[in-house]
Amino acid sequence: MKTKTAAMIGLAAVLAYGWFSFGSDTSTMIEETMDYVKAGDEKMEKELYQEAVLYYQKALEMDHTKNIQDKMLQAQEKFVDTGESKGAYGTYVSMLTDAKDSFVKETKYWEKLMQTYMEADDLENALEVYRDSQDKITPTEYMHDAYKQIRSSYSLSSNHYELYKESDRGYISAGYENNWILIAESGESVADTEYMKLGNIGENDYFLYETFEGKTGFRDTAGIKRGIVNGNYDEFGTYSEGYCPVRMGESWGYIDLDGTILIDGLKKAGCFQGGYAAVETSDGKWGLLDKSGKITNLDVDEIRVDSRGKFYSDEVVIVKKGDDYCFYDTSFSSKNDFKCKDIAEHSYAMAYMDDKGKWGYVSPDGEILIEPKYEQAKSFHNGYAAVCKDGKWGYINQSQEEIVPCRFFDCGSVYSSGTAMVSDQSGLYCMMKFDYPEELGFEKGASDASMF
């Protein structure tokens, strides 16, 4: 019994010593941590920021708390601001990254890291921080605003043009009055060949051209010749269904790949669609031209032909009756009751002008998508549209957010690759390219109408 009692007393003594020792070690560690923090604070007061960081680092190794973490980050940020070390910024970023990984739910570290990247114009890494935050925290208001700035960032090409023509084929004809080239919507040059005149890229990627030697013909975008034309013309339209509109002087007509004239003497001429082309005759009447050269006059004052030469899209024809534009179907029967004073190109969301001179957006079914409020506007393409405010142009999305502020003198359609042609105060056009098109939802083949 005495032996057992003695053993228990011994064990108690050992445990008591252990607890005393642990308490003593803990107390010593706390004192050392506080000493390091105090030393760091003193260095901060003396503006010896790098030395302060070293003391805070030692304190953090002993007590990994947000308070010490914040002190160390503050010291390193001050050291970065001195400009004394080129590597200070990289160290600061690493510290912020460690802080947001260690204290995942602390939004201030996420925000500060994103802000640091933004201030350094490092949008790529700022975007990565935002993406990484999505399933870990609720991003702050600053982070959301910074993300909007990132997704709207763009660059401008150094190549400038006086004129350009759009197409539905992924190519742009661009140049000056007598010097044209073919470029892709991505901004890349398709070929080194320059032309004196160049038409829109049409069906099968064919286009009509004229060389500086005065030779006229058809080619495709691969550079293969598709037809030789005898004759000189002043302007070319869009090739489609075997014919291309051409202008000589004030008169328009149509030629085939061999240069054979189908008809001439027209005031305006669109491209063929479904066997017909919208034309205005010399006496000002509008009608449909078939491939035999016959024109069927229609009881309308205008058929709206877009810049690509098309007179209908999604089975909708825009016609003018009296003072108003309205929607017909392809059999030229009224489609709905919508009317307006002016309207832009065919689209799933067409820009239109009301009787007060303001522009908004309407669907082919006549549904008002955006109430008129802009000075001028162009139709939506690939989820974005050009609008004009205070005489300057920019881009909005379907939520009416101003993705690109109104600062340009003109803006064209936004292409599926996330590019567009814009004009500065010089009056010349260049290619604008969104830096992060995937953040703006550009997807080839996506349904435009689904964006509303």
Secondary structure, 3 states (H helix, E strand, C coil): CHHHHHHHHHHHHHHHHHHHHHHHHHHHHHHHHHHHHHHHHHHHHCCCHHHHHHHHHHHHHHCCCHHHHHHHHHHHHHHHHHCCCCCHHHHHHHHHHHHHHHCCCCHHHHHHHHHHHHHCCCHHHHHHHHHHHCCCCCCCHHHHHHHHHHHCCEEECCCCECEEECCCCCEEEEEECCEEEEEECCCCECCCCCECEECECCHHHEEEEECCCCCEEEEECCCCEEEEECCCCCEECECECCEEEEEECCEEEEECCCCCEEEEEECEECCCECCEEEEECCCCCEEEECCCCCEEECCCCEECCCCCCCCEECCEEEEEECCEEEEECCCCCEEEEEEECEECCCCCCEEEECCCCCEEEECCCCCEEEEEEECEECCCECCEEEEEECCEEEEEECCCCEEEEEEECEEEEECCCCEEEEECCCCCEEEEEECCHHHHCCCCCCCHHHHC
